[in-house]
Amino acid sequence: MSTLTIRLPDPTASRLKQVAHSRGLSMNKLIEEMSTQAIAAFDAEARFRAMAAQADPAAALKILERLDAQGS
């Protein structure tokens, strides 16, 4: 496990402490959870971009047209 020191503006640090307290978490656990969410979002975007780069735009439009037709 690593130790990381970060500098935050006092108002931000204060708000994060409030959030942690309201969730019944330590600051460490709150930052750990937020980091995990940020990494998951980054990975999802990277996967989406990789899939989009290999996509067939015409096939994607056909799928959207079928979905639109089902919604009507």
C-alpha positions as CSV (number, residue, x, y, z in Angstrom):
1,M,0.0,0.0,0.0
2,S,1.2,3.5,-0.8
3,T,0.9,6.7,1.1
4,L,0.0,9.8,-0.9
5,T,0.1,13.4,0.3
6,I,-2.1,15.9,-1.5
7,R,-2.6,19.6,-1.1
8,L,-6.2,20.9,-1.2
9,P,-7.6,24.3,-0.6
10,D,-8.9,24.6,2.9
11,P,-12.6,24.9,1.8
12,T,-12.3,21.7,-0.3
13,A,-10.7,19.8,2.5
14,S,-13.3,20.9,4.9
15,R,-16.1,19.9,2.5
16,L,-14.5,16.5,2.0
17,K,-14.4,16.0,5.7
18,Q,-18.1,16.8,5.9
19,V,-18.8,14.3,3.2
20,A,-16.8,11.6,4.8
21,H,-18.4,12.2,8.2
22,S,-21.9,12.1,6.7
23,R,-21.2,8.8,5.1
24,G,-19.6,7.4,8.2
25,L,-16.2,7.0,6.5
26,S,-12.7,8.1,7.2
27,M,-11.1,10.6,4.9
28,N,-8.8,7.9,3.7
29,K,-11.7,5.6,2.8
30,L,-13.6,8.4,1.1
31,I,-10.6,9.3,-1.1
32,E,-10.1,5.6,-1.8
33,E,-13.7,5.2,-3.0
34,M,-13.6,8.4,-5.0
35,S,-10.3,7.2,-6.7
36,T,-11.9,3.8,-7.5
37,Q,-14.9,5.6,-9.1
38,A,-12.6,7.9,-11.1
39,I,-10.5,4.9,-12.4
40,A,-13.6,3.0,-13.3
41,A,-15.0,5.9,-15.3
42,F,-11.6,6.4,-17.0
43,D,-11.4,2.7,-17.9
44,A,-15.0,2.7,-19.3
45,E,-14.3,5.7,-21.5
46,A,-11.1,4.1,-22.7
47,R,-13.0,0.9,-23.6
48,F,-15.7,2.9,-25.3
49,R,-13.2,4.9,-27.4
50,A,-11.4,1.7,-28.4
51,M,-14.7,0.1,-29.5
52,A,-15.8,3.3,-31.3
53,A,-12.5,3.4,-33.2
54,Q,-13.3,0.0,-34.6
55,A,-17.0,0.6,-35.2
56,D,-19.0,0.6,-38.4
57,P,-20.9,3.8,-38.4
58,A,-23.5,2.5,-40.9
59,A,-24.2,-0.5,-38.7
60,A,-24.5,1.7,-35.7
61,L,-27.0,4.0,-37.5
62,K,-29.1,1.0,-38.5
63,I,-29.3,-0.1,-34.8
64,L,-30.4,3.4,-33.8
65,E,-33.0,3.4,-36.5
66,R,-34.4,0.1,-35.2
67,L,-34.5,1.4,-31.7
68,D,-36.3,4.5,-32.8
69,A,-38.8,2.4,-34.7
70,Q,-39.4,0.3,-31.6
71,G,-40.0,3.4,-29.5
72,S,-42.6,4.8,-31.8
